[in-house]
Amino acid sequence: MTTLKKLKHTQERYKSELYELHLYEPSPEYYKMRREELEYNIAVIEDAIDIEKKMIPMKIMLYSFVVIAISLLIWGIFSE
C-alpha cells in the first residue's frame, strides 16, 4: 500500500471515529478533548496528503533520471 493510500485510509478512520464519537455518550470533557484531538489529526493528515500529492512529479522525475542514468551506463559499457 502506498503512502498516499495509507494516509487516506487513516483519514477515513479518524473521520468515522469522529462521526461515531457522539454515539458513545462520553462525558462532556472527554468528548471535547477527543473531538479536538481527532480534528487535529484529520488536519495533519490532510496536510500530509497535500504534500504527498505535490511530491508525485518530483518522484517521477527522480525515477526517470535513474532509468536514464542506468540506460546510459549500460549503453556506454556495451557500445565499445
PDB file of N, CA, C and O in Angstrom:
ATOM      1  N   MET A   1       0.846  -1.172   0.000  1.00  0.00           N
ATOM      2  CA  MET A   1       0.000   0.000   0.000  1.00  0.00           C
ATOM      3  C   MET A   1       0.900   1.247   0.000  1.00  0.00           C
ATOM      4  O   MET A   1       1.854   1.338   0.773  1.00  0.00           O
ATOM      5  N   THR A   2       0.586   2.174  -0.855  1.00  0.00           N
ATOM      6  CA  THR A   2       1.403   3.368  -0.945  1.00  0.00           C
ATOM      7  C   THR A   2       1.131   4.305   0.228  1.00  0.00           C
ATOM      8  O   THR A   2       0.148   4.156   0.954  1.00  0.00           O
ATOM      9  N   THR A   3       2.010   5.254   0.388  1.00  0.00           N
ATOM     10  CA  THR A   3       1.874   6.216   1.480  1.00  0.00           C
ATOM     11  C   THR A   3       0.585   7.003   1.356  1.00  0.00           C
ATOM     12  O   THR A   3      -0.087   7.262   2.355  1.00  0.00           O
ATOM     13  N   LEU A   4       0.234   7.386   0.135  1.00  0.00           N
ATOM     14  CA  LEU A   4      -0.982   8.167  -0.087  1.00  0.00           C
ATOM     15  C   LEU A   4      -2.221   7.357   0.293  1.00  0.00           C
ATOM     16  O   LEU A   4      -3.148   7.887   0.905  1.00  0.00           O
ATOM     17  N   LYS A   5      -2.235   6.092  -0.064  1.00  0.00           N
ATOM     18  CA  LYS A   5      -3.379   5.241   0.286  1.00  0.00           C
ATOM     19  C   LYS A   5      -3.463   5.037   1.806  1.00  0.00           C
ATOM     20  O   LYS A   5      -4.552   5.035   2.380  1.00  0.00           O
ATOM     21  N   LYS A   6      -2.308   4.867   2.443  1.00  0.00           N
ATOM     22  CA  LYS A   6      -2.296   4.711   3.905  1.00  0.00           C
ATOM     23  C   LYS A   6      -2.836   5.965   4.585  1.00  0.00           C
ATOM     24  O   LYS A   6      -3.619   5.879   5.531  1.00  0.00           O
ATOM     25  N   LEU A   7      -2.410   7.137   4.093  1.00  0.00           N
ATOM     26  CA  LEU A   7      -2.884   8.390   4.678  1.00  0.00           C
ATOM     27  C   LEU A   7      -4.387   8.552   4.491  1.00  0.00           C
ATOM     28  O   LEU A   7      -5.092   8.960   5.414  1.00  0.00           O
ATOM     29  N   LYS A   8      -4.872   8.233   3.301  1.00  0.00           N
ATOM     30  CA  LYS A   8      -6.313   8.357   3.051  1.00  0.00           C
ATOM     31  C   LYS A   8      -7.103   7.382   3.920  1.00  0.00           C
ATOM     32  O   LYS A   8      -8.174   7.719   4.424  1.00  0.00           O
ATOM     33  N   HIS A   9      -6.571   6.174   4.092  1.00  0.00           N
ATOM     34  CA  HIS A   9      -7.245   5.187   4.942  1.00  0.00           C
ATOM     35  C   HIS A   9      -7.294   5.670   6.397  1.00  0.00           C
ATOM     36  O   HIS A   9      -8.324   5.551   7.060  1.00  0.00           O
ATOM     37  N   THR A  10      -6.193   6.206   6.879  1.00  0.00           N
ATOM     38  CA  THR A  10      -6.140   6.722   8.245  1.00  0.00           C
ATOM     39  C   THR A  10      -7.075   7.906   8.410  1.00  0.00           C
ATOM     40  O   THR A  10      -7.734   8.040   9.441  1.00  0.00           O
ATOM     41  N   GLN A  11      -7.139   8.766   7.404  1.00  0.00           N
ATOM     42  CA  GLN A  11      -8.039   9.914   7.452  1.00  0.00           C
ATOM     43  C   GLN A  11      -9.491   9.450   7.539  1.00  0.00           C
ATOM     44  O   GLN A  11     -10.263   9.991   8.330  1.00  0.00           O
ATOM     45  N   GLU A  12      -9.870   8.462   6.743  1.00  0.00           N
ATOM     46  CA  GLU A  12     -11.242   7.943   6.783  1.00  0.00           C
ATOM     47  C   GLU A  12     -11.547   7.312   8.143  1.00  0.00           C
ATOM     48  O   GLU A  12     -12.658   7.444   8.657  1.00  0.00           O
ATOM     49  N   ARG A  13     -10.558   6.627   8.721  1.00  0.00           N
ATOM     50  CA  ARG A  13     -10.760   6.013  10.037  1.00  0.00           C
ATOM     51  C   ARG A  13     -11.011   7.085  11.099  1.00  0.00           C
ATOM     52  O   ARG A  13     -11.908   6.941  11.929  1.00  0.00           O
ATOM     53  N   TYR A  14     -10.219   8.161  11.071  1.00  0.00           N
ATOM     54  CA  TYR A  14     -10.415   9.258  12.026  1.00  0.00           C
ATOM     55  C   TYR A  14     -11.762   9.950  11.816  1.00  0.00           C
ATOM     56  O   TYR A  14     -12.439  10.311  12.778  1.00  0.00           O
ATOM     57  N   LYS A  15     -12.143  10.131  10.555  1.00  0.00           N
ATOM     58  CA  LYS A  15     -13.429  10.778  10.275  1.00  0.00           C
ATOM     59  C   LYS A  15     -14.595   9.930  10.778  1.00  0.00           C
ATOM     60  O   LYS A  15     -15.555  10.461  11.336  1.00  0.00           O
ATOM     61  N   SER A  16     -14.512   8.621  10.583  1.00  0.00           N
ATOM     62  CA  SER A  16     -15.597   7.768  11.066  1.00  0.00           C
ATOM     63  C   SER A  16     -15.612   7.726  12.593  1.00  0.00           C
ATOM     64  O   SER A  16     -16.681   7.686  13.203  1.00  0.00           O
ATOM     65  N   GLU A  17     -14.439   7.734  13.204  1.00  0.00           N
ATOM     66  CA  GLU A  17     -14.380   7.764  14.668  1.00  0.00           C
ATOM     67  C   GLU A  17     -14.955   9.076  15.208  1.00  0.00           C
ATOM     68  O   GLU A  17     -15.633   9.087  16.234  1.00  0.00           O
ATOM     69  N   LEU A  18     -14.680  10.175  14.513  1.00  0.00           N
ATOM     70  CA  LEU A  18     -15.233  11.467  14.902  1.00  0.00           C
ATOM     71  C   LEU A  18     -16.747  11.467  14.751  1.00  0.00           C
ATOM     72  O   LEU A  18     -17.464  12.004  15.595  1.00  0.00           O
ATOM     73  N   TYR A  19     -17.226  10.863  13.672  1.00  0.00           N
ATOM     74  CA  TYR A  19     -18.665  10.790  13.437  1.00  0.00           C
ATOM     75  C   TYR A  19     -19.355   9.934  14.499  1.00  0.00           C
ATOM     76  O   TYR A  19     -20.453  10.268  14.946  1.00  0.00           O
ATOM     77  N   GLU A  20     -18.719   8.834  14.905  1.00  0.00           N
ATOM     78  CA  GLU A  20     -19.318   7.909  15.862  1.00  0.00           C
ATOM     79  C   GLU A  20     -19.083   8.301  17.317  1.00  0.00           C
ATOM     80  O   GLU A  20     -19.613   7.655  18.221  1.00  0.00           O
ATOM     81  N   LEU A  21     -18.313   9.329  17.554  1.00  0.00           N
ATOM     82  CA  LEU A  21     -17.956   9.717  18.925  1.00  0.00           C
ATOM     83  C   LEU A  21     -19.180  10.045  19.769  1.00  0.00           C
ATOM     84  O   LEU A  21     -19.237   9.681  20.943  1.00  0.00           O
ATOM     85  N   HIS A  22     -20.153  10.723  19.188  1.00  0.00           N
ATOM     86  CA  HIS A  22     -21.330  11.117  19.966  1.00  0.00           C
ATOM     87  C   HIS A  22     -22.222   9.930  20.317  1.00  0.00           C
ATOM     88  O   HIS A  22     -23.039  10.033  21.231  1.00  0.00           O
ATOM     89  N   LEU A  23     -22.087   8.815  19.619  1.00  0.00           N
ATOM     90  CA  LEU A  23     -22.913   7.639  19.882  1.00  0.00           C
ATOM     91  C   LEU A  23     -22.586   6.974  21.222  1.00  0.00           C
ATOM     92  O   LEU A  23     -23.440   6.324  21.822  1.00  0.00           O
ATOM     93  N   TYR A  24     -21.355   7.141  21.679  1.00  0.00           N
ATOM     94  CA  TYR A  24     -20.931   6.500  22.917  1.00  0.00           C
ATOM     95  C   TYR A  24     -21.342   7.263  24.164  1.00  0.00           C
ATOM     96  O   TYR A  24     -21.177   6.762  25.276  1.00  0.00           O
ATOM     97  N   GLU A  25     -21.868   8.452  24.000  1.00  0.00           N
ATOM     98  CA  GLU A  25     -22.306   9.316  25.101  1.00  0.00           C
ATOM     99  C   GLU A  25     -21.221   9.472  26.171  1.00  0.00           C
ATOM    100  O   GLU A  25     -21.450   9.142  27.335  1.00  0.00           O
ATOM    101  N   PRO A  26     -20.061   9.965  25.792  1.00  0.00           N
ATOM    102  CA  PRO A  26     -18.999  10.152  26.780  1.00  0.00           C
ATOM    103  C   PRO A  26     -19.262  11.393  27.631  1.00  0.00           C
ATOM    104  O   PRO A  26     -20.183  12.164  27.359  1.00  0.00           O
ATOM    105  N   SER A  27     -18.457  11.569  28.641  1.00  0.00           N
ATOM    106  CA  SER A  27     -18.576  12.771  29.460  1.00  0.00           C
ATOM    107  C   SER A  27     -18.246  13.981  28.594  1.00  0.00           C
ATOM    108  O   SER A  27     -17.493  13.850  27.629  1.00  0.00           O
ATOM    109  N   PRO A  28     -18.783  15.146  28.910  1.00  0.00           N
ATOM    110  CA  PRO A  28     -18.538  16.341  28.086  1.00  0.00           C
ATOM    111  C   PRO A  28     -17.058  16.706  27.958  1.00  0.00           C
ATOM    112  O   PRO A  28     -16.613  17.149  26.899  1.00  0.00           O
ATOM    113  N   GLU A  29     -16.298  16.517  29.041  1.00  0.00           N
ATOM    114  CA  GLU A  29     -14.874  16.841  28.983  1.00  0.00           C
ATOM    115  C   GLU A  29     -14.138  15.905  28.024  1.00  0.00           C
ATOM    116  O   GLU A  29     -13.333  16.342  27.202  1.00  0.00           O
ATOM    117  N   TYR A  30     -14.433  14.605  28.148  1.00  0.00           N
ATOM    118  CA  TYR A  30     -13.795  13.626  27.272  1.00  0.00           C
ATOM    119  C   TYR A  30     -14.208  13.871  25.831  1.00  0.00           C
ATOM    120  O   TYR A  30     -13.372  13.815  24.929  1.00  0.00           O
ATOM    121  N   TYR A  31     -15.493  14.144  25.601  1.00  0.00           N
ATOM    122  CA  TYR A  31     -15.997  14.385  24.245  1.00  0.00           C
ATOM    123  C   TYR A  31     -15.263  15.557  23.600  1.00  0.00           C
ATOM    124  O   TYR A  31     -14.822  15.468  22.454  1.00  0.00           O
ATOM    125  N   LYS A  32     -15.136  16.651  24.342  1.00  0.00           N
ATOM    126  CA  LYS A  32     -14.468  17.836  23.806  1.00  0.00           C
ATOM    127  C   LYS A  32     -13.002  17.550  23.514  1.00  0.00           C
ATOM    128  O   LYS A  32     -12.495  17.919  22.455  1.00  0.00           O
ATOM    129  N   MET A  33     -12.314  16.889  24.455  1.00  0.00           N
ATOM    130  CA  MET A  33     -10.899  16.577  24.283  1.00  0.00           C
ATOM    131  C   MET A  33     -10.686  15.646  23.097  1.00  0.00           C
ATOM    132  O   MET A  33      -9.810  15.889  22.267  1.00  0.00           O
ATOM    133  N   ARG A  34     -11.474  14.591  23.012  1.00  0.00           N
ATOM    134  CA  ARG A  34     -11.310  13.601  21.934  1.00  0.00           C
ATOM    135  C   ARG A  34     -11.676  14.209  20.580  1.00  0.00           C
ATOM    136  O   ARG A  34     -11.015  13.934  19.579  1.00  0.00           O
ATOM    137  N   ARG A  35     -12.727  15.034  20.543  1.00  0.00           N
ATOM    138  CA  ARG A  35     -13.120  15.674  19.289  1.00  0.00           C
ATOM    139  C   ARG A  35     -12.005  16.580  18.772  1.00  0.00           C
ATOM    140  O   ARG A  35     -11.682  16.560  17.584  1.00  0.00           O
ATOM    141  N   GLU A  36     -11.419  17.372  19.667  1.00  0.00           N
ATOM    142  CA  GLU A  36     -10.323  18.254  19.265  1.00  0.00           C
ATOM    143  C   GLU A  36      -9.113  17.457  18.795  1.00  0.00           C
ATOM    144  O   GLU A  36      -8.443  17.841  17.836  1.00  0.00           O
ATOM    145  N   GLU A  37      -8.838  16.356  19.467  1.00  0.00           N
ATOM    146  CA  GLU A  37      -7.718  15.502  19.075  1.00  0.00           C
ATOM    147  C   GLU A  37      -7.949  14.904  17.689  1.00  0.00           C
ATOM    148  O   GLU A  37      -7.041  14.888  16.857  1.00  0.00           O
ATOM    149  N   LEU A  38      -9.154  14.417  17.445  1.00  0.00           N
ATOM    150  CA  LEU A  38      -9.461  13.833  16.141  1.00  0.00           C
ATOM    151  C   LEU A  38      -9.437  14.886  15.038  1.00  0.00           C
ATOM    152  O   LEU A  38      -8.931  14.631  13.946  1.00  0.00           O
ATOM    153  N   GLU A  39      -9.982  16.066  15.321  1.00  0.00           N
ATOM    154  CA  GLU A  39      -9.973  17.138  14.324  1.00  0.00           C
ATOM    155  C   GLU A  39      -8.538  17.559  13.997  1.00  0.00           C
ATOM    156  O   GLU A  39      -8.218  17.831  12.840  1.00  0.00           O
ATOM    157  N   TYR A  40      -7.687  17.614  15.004  1.00  0.00           N
ATOM    158  CA  TYR A  40      -6.281  17.945  14.779  1.00  0.00           C
ATOM    159  C   TYR A  40      -5.607  16.871  13.921  1.00  0.00           C
ATOM    160  O   TYR A  40      -4.883  17.192  12.978  1.00  0.00           O
ATOM    161  N   ASN A  41      -5.843  15.597  14.247  1.00  0.00           N
ATOM    162  CA  ASN A  41      -5.243  14.500  13.485  1.00  0.00           C
ATOM    163  C   ASN A  41      -5.705  14.530  12.032  1.00  0.00           C
ATOM    164  O   ASN A  41      -4.913  14.291  11.120  1.00  0.00           O
ATOM    165  N   ILE A  42      -6.980  14.822  11.818  1.00  0.00           N
ATOM    166  CA  ILE A  42      -7.507  14.903  10.455  1.00  0.00           C
ATOM    167  C   ILE A  42      -6.827  16.036   9.697  1.00  0.00           C
ATOM    168  O   ILE A  42      -6.467  15.868   8.532  1.00  0.00           O
ATOM    169  N   ALA A  43      -6.647  17.185  10.341  1.00  0.00           N
ATOM    170  CA  ALA A  43      -5.990  18.321   9.688  1.00  0.00           C
ATOM    171  C   ALA A  43      -4.538  17.990   9.336  1.00  0.00           C
ATOM    172  O   ALA A  43      -4.068  18.335   8.252  1.00  0.00           O
ATOM    173  N   VAL A  44      -3.835  17.330  10.243  1.00  0.00           N
ATOM    174  CA  VAL A  44      -2.435  16.949   9.985  1.00  0.00           C
ATOM    175  C   VAL A  44      -2.361  15.978   8.813  1.00  0.00           C
ATOM    176  O   VAL A  44      -1.486  16.102   7.956  1.00  0.00           O
ATOM    177  N   ILE A  45      -3.267  15.022   8.772  1.00  0.00           N
ATOM    178  CA  ILE A  45      -3.265  14.042   7.688  1.00  0.00           C
ATOM    179  C   ILE A  45      -3.610  14.707   6.362  1.00  0.00           C
ATOM    180  O   ILE A  45      -3.033  14.360   5.332  1.00  0.00           O
ATOM    181  N   GLU A  46      -4.539  15.655   6.371  1.00  0.00           N
ATOM    182  CA  GLU A  46      -4.866  16.381   5.139  1.00  0.00           C
ATOM    183  C   GLU A  46      -3.647  17.137   4.611  1.00  0.00           C
ATOM    184  O   GLU A  46      -3.414  17.177   3.403  1.00  0.00           O
ATOM    185  N   ASP A  47      -2.879  17.730   5.508  1.00  0.00           N
ATOM    186  CA  ASP A  47      -1.643  18.408   5.097  1.00  0.00           C
ATOM    187  C   ASP A  47      -0.642  17.410   4.517  1.00  0.00           C
ATOM    188  O   ASP A  47       0.009  17.688   3.510  1.00  0.00           O
ATOM    189  N   ALA A  48      -0.524  16.255   5.153  1.00  0.00           N
ATOM    190  CA  ALA A  48       0.407  15.232   4.669  1.00  0.00           C
ATOM    191  C   ALA A  48      -0.026  14.712   3.294  1.00  0.00           C
ATOM    192  O   ALA A  48       0.823  14.438   2.445  1.00  0.00           O
ATOM    193  N   ILE A  49      -1.327  14.573   3.068  1.00  0.00           N
ATOM    194  CA  ILE A  49      -1.832  14.137   1.770  1.00  0.00           C
ATOM    195  C   ILE A  49      -1.500  15.178   0.707  1.00  0.00           C
ATOM    196  O   ILE A  49      -1.081  14.826  -0.395  1.00  0.00           O
ATOM    197  N   ASP A  50      -1.684  16.456   1.029  1.00  0.00           N
ATOM    198  CA  ASP A  50      -1.343  17.519   0.076  1.00  0.00           C
ATOM    199  C   ASP A  50       0.139  17.492  -0.274  1.00  0.00           C
ATOM    200  O   ASP A  50       0.503  17.622  -1.443  1.00  0.00           O
ATOM    201  N   ILE A  51       0.989  17.328   0.721  1.00  0.00           N
ATOM    202  CA  ILE A  51       2.436  17.269   0.478  1.00  0.00           C
ATOM    203  C   ILE A  51       2.780  16.062  -0.383  1.00  0.00           C
ATOM    204  O   ILE A  51       3.588  16.159  -1.305  1.00  0.00           O
ATOM    205  N   GLU A  52       2.163  14.922  -0.079  1.00  0.00           N
ATOM    206  CA  GLU A  52       2.438  13.701  -0.838  1.00  0.00           C
ATOM    207  C   GLU A  52       2.010  13.867  -2.301  1.00  0.00           C
ATOM    208  O   GLU A  52       2.703  13.402  -3.207  1.00  0.00           O
ATOM    209  N   LYS A  53       0.874  14.526  -2.530  1.00  0.00           N
ATOM    210  CA  LYS A  53       0.423  14.761  -3.903  1.00  0.00           C
ATOM    211  C   LYS A  53       1.365  15.706  -4.642  1.00  0.00           C
ATOM    212  O   LYS A  53       1.597  15.543  -5.840  1.00  0.00           O
ATOM    213  N   LYS A  54       1.908  16.691  -3.932  1.00  0.00           N
ATOM    214  CA  LYS A  54       2.844  17.621  -4.563  1.00  0.00           C
ATOM    215  C   LYS A  54       4.178  16.961  -4.882  1.00  0.00           C
ATOM    216  O   LYS A  54       4.900  17.432  -5.760  1.00  0.00           O
ATOM    217  N   MET A  55       4.516  15.891  -4.191  1.00  0.00           N
ATOM    218  CA  MET A  55       5.792  15.208  -4.401  1.00  0.00           C
ATOM    219  C   MET A  55       5.749  14.219  -5.563  1.00  0.00           C
ATOM    220  O   MET A  55       6.802  13.741  -5.984  1.00  0.00           O
ATOM    221  N   ILE A  56       4.583  13.900  -6.090  1.00  0.00           N
ATOM    222  CA  ILE A  56       4.469  12.924  -7.174  1.00  0.00           C
ATOM    223  C   ILE A  56       5.310  13.327  -8.389  1.00  0.00           C
ATOM    224  O   ILE A  56       6.052  12.490  -8.903  1.00  0.00           O
ATOM    225  N   PRO A  57       5.226  14.588  -8.875  1.00  0.00           N
ATOM    226  CA  PRO A  57       6.085  14.950 -10.025  1.00  0.00           C
ATOM    227  C   PRO A  57       7.580  14.817  -9.720  1.00  0.00           C
ATOM    228  O   PRO A  57       8.357  14.424 -10.589  1.00  0.00           O
ATOM    229  N   MET A  58       7.978  15.141  -8.498  1.00  0.00           N
ATOM    230  CA  MET A  58       9.388  15.010  -8.128  1.00  0.00           C
ATOM    231  C   MET A  58       9.820  13.543  -8.145  1.00  0.00           C
ATOM    232  O   MET A  58      10.923  13.225  -8.590  1.00  0.00           O
ATOM    233  N   LYS A  59       8.960  12.660  -7.665  1.00  0.00           N
ATOM    234  CA  LYS A  59       9.289  11.235  -7.665  1.00  0.00           C
ATOM    235  C   LYS A  59       9.396  10.715  -9.089  1.00  0.00           C
ATOM    236  O   LYS A  59      10.300   9.940  -9.403  1.00  0.00           O
ATOM    237  N   ILE A  60       8.476  11.137  -9.955  1.00  0.00           N
ATOM    238  CA  ILE A  60       8.522  10.704 -11.345  1.00  0.00           C
ATOM    239  C   ILE A  60       9.816  11.184 -12.000  1.00  0.00           C
ATOM    240  O   ILE A  60      10.461  10.430 -12.729  1.00  0.00           O
ATOM    241  N   MET A  61      10.194  12.433 -11.743  1.00  0.00           N
ATOM    242  CA  MET A  61      11.422  12.974 -12.308  1.00  0.00           C
ATOM    243  C   MET A  61      12.643  12.213 -11.785  1.00  0.00           C
ATOM    244  O   MET A  61      13.565  11.930 -12.550  1.00  0.00           O
ATOM    245  N   LEU A  62      12.658  11.885 -10.510  1.00  0.00           N
ATOM    246  CA  LEU A  62      13.772  11.141  -9.930  1.00  0.00           C
ATOM    247  C   LEU A  62      13.881   9.752 -10.551  1.00  0.00           C
ATOM    248  O   LEU A  62      14.972   9.325 -10.928  1.00  0.00           O
ATOM    249  N   TYR A  63      12.756   9.046 -10.658  1.00  0.00           N
ATOM    250  CA  TYR A  63      12.769   7.705 -11.258  1.00  0.00           C
ATOM    251  C   TYR A  63      13.211   7.763 -12.716  1.00  0.00           C
ATOM    252  O   TYR A  63      13.953   6.897 -13.179  1.00  0.00           O
ATOM    253  N   SER A  64      12.756   8.783 -13.438  1.00  0.00           N
ATOM    254  CA  SER A  64      13.159   8.942 -14.844  1.00  0.00           C
ATOM    255  C   SER A  64      14.663   9.177 -14.940  1.00  0.00           C
ATOM    256  O   SER A  64      15.327   8.591 -15.796  1.00  0.00           O
ATOM    257  N   PHE A  65      15.202  10.018 -14.080  1.00  0.00           N
ATOM    258  CA  PHE A  65      16.634  10.282 -14.077  1.00  0.00           C
ATOM    259  C   PHE A  65      17.423   9.013 -13.805  1.00  0.00           C
ATOM    260  O   PHE A  65      18.429   8.758 -14.466  1.00  0.00           O
ATOM    261  N   VAL A  66      16.987   8.223 -12.854  1.00  0.00           N
ATOM    262  CA  VAL A  66      17.692   6.977 -12.524  1.00  0.00           C
ATOM    263  C   VAL A  66      17.658   6.020 -13.704  1.00  0.00           C
ATOM    264  O   VAL A  66      18.669   5.393 -14.021  1.00  0.00           O
ATOM    265  N   VAL A  67      16.505   5.899 -14.360  1.00  0.00           N
ATOM    266  CA  VAL A  67      16.393   4.998 -15.511  1.00  0.00           C
ATOM    267  C   VAL A  67      17.299   5.474 -16.645  1.00  0.00           C
ATOM    268  O   VAL A  67      17.992   4.670 -17.267  1.00  0.00           O
ATOM    269  N   ILE A  68      17.293   6.776 -16.914  1.00  0.00           N
ATOM    270  CA  ILE A  68      18.146   7.315 -17.977  1.00  0.00           C
ATOM    271  C   ILE A  68      19.624   7.110 -17.633  1.00  0.00           C
ATOM    272  O   ILE A  68      20.408   6.738 -18.506  1.00  0.00           O
ATOM    273  N   ALA A  69      20.017   7.345 -16.384  1.00  0.00           N
ATOM    274  CA  ALA A  69      21.414   7.166 -15.984  1.00  0.00           C
ATOM    275  C   ALA A  69      21.850   5.715 -16.137  1.00  0.00           C
ATOM    276  O   ALA A  69      22.946   5.439 -16.625  1.00  0.00           O
ATOM    277  N   ILE A  70      20.996   4.795 -15.721  1.00  0.00           N
ATOM    278  CA  ILE A  70      21.337   3.373 -15.861  1.00  0.00           C
ATOM    279  C   ILE A  70      21.404   2.985 -17.329  1.00  0.00           C
ATOM    280  O   ILE A  70      22.282   2.221 -17.728  1.00  0.00           O
ATOM    281  N   SER A  71      20.479   3.507 -18.143  1.00  0.00           N
ATOM    282  CA  SER A  71      20.485   3.210 -19.579  1.00  0.00           C
ATOM    283  C   SER A  71      21.768   3.724 -20.234  1.00  0.00           C
ATOM    284  O   SER A  71      22.378   3.025 -21.043  1.00  0.00           O
ATOM    285  N   LEU A  72      22.171   4.943 -19.884  1.00  0.00           N
ATOM    286  CA  LEU A  72      23.409   5.483 -20.450  1.00  0.00           C
ATOM    287  C   LEU A  72      24.626   4.684 -20.004  1.00  0.00           C
ATOM    288  O   LEU A  72      25.558   4.481 -20.782  1.00  0.00           O
ATOM    289  N   LEU A  73      24.621   4.237 -18.772  1.00  0.00           N
ATOM    290  CA  LEU A  73      25.726   3.419 -18.270  1.00  0.00           C
ATOM    291  C   LEU A  73      25.795   2.100 -19.023  1.00  0.00           C
ATOM    292  O   LEU A  73      26.873   1.675 -19.438  1.00  0.00           O
ATOM    293  N   ILE A  74      24.671   1.462 -19.197  1.00  0.00           N
ATOM    294  CA  ILE A  74      24.648   0.183 -19.934  1.00  0.00           C
ATOM    295  C   ILE A  74      25.046   0.405 -21.382  1.00  0.00           C
ATOM    296  O   ILE A  74      25.811  -0.385 -21.936  1.00  0.00           O
ATOM    297  N   TRP A  75      24.543   1.465 -22.007  1.00  0.00           N
ATOM    298  CA  TRP A  75      24.901   1.780 -23.389  1.00  0.00           C
ATOM    299  C   TRP A  75      26.394   2.032 -23.521  1.00  0.00           C
ATOM    300  O   TRP A  75      27.027   1.571 -24.471  1.00  0.00           O
ATOM    301  N   GLY A  76      26.960   2.772 -22.556  1.00  0.00           N
ATOM    302  CA  GLY A  76      28.386   3.056 -22.583  1.00  0.00           C
ATOM    303  C   GLY A  76      29.228   1.809 -22.436  1.00  0.00           C
ATOM    304  O   GLY A  76      30.288   1.708 -23.054  1.00  0.00           O
ATOM    305  N   ILE A  77      28.786   0.865 -21.641  1.00  0.00           N
ATOM    306  CA  ILE A  77      29.549  -0.368 -21.423  1.00  0.00           C
ATOM    307  C   ILE A  77      29.513  -1.240 -22.677  1.00  0.00           C
ATOM    308  O   ILE A  77      30.545  -1.769 -23.090  1.00  0.00           O
ATOM    309  N   PHE A  78      28.344  -1.392 -23.283  1.00  0.00           N
ATOM    310  CA  PHE A  78      28.200  -2.317 -24.398  1.00  0.00           C
ATOM    311  C   PHE A  78      28.479  -1.709 -25.768  1.00  0.00           C
ATOM    312  O   PHE A  78      28.542  -2.433 -26.762  1.00  0.00           O
ATOM    313  N   SER A  79      28.645  -0.399 -25.833  1.00  0.00           N
ATOM    314  CA  SER A  79      28.890   0.219 -27.147  1.00  0.00           C
ATOM    315  C   SER A  79      30.356   0.147 -27.566  1.00  0.00           C
ATOM    316  O   SER A  79      30.670   0.409 -28.727  1.00  0.00           O
ATOM    317  N   GLU A  80      31.234  -0.194 -26.675  1.00  0.00           N
ATOM    318  CA  GLU A  80      32.657  -0.226 -27.011  1.00  0.00           C
ATOM    319  C   GLU A  80      33.077  -1.511 -27.589  1.00  0.00           C
ATOM    320  O   GLU A  80      34.249  -1.685 -27.921  1.00  0.00           O
TER     321      GLU A  80
END
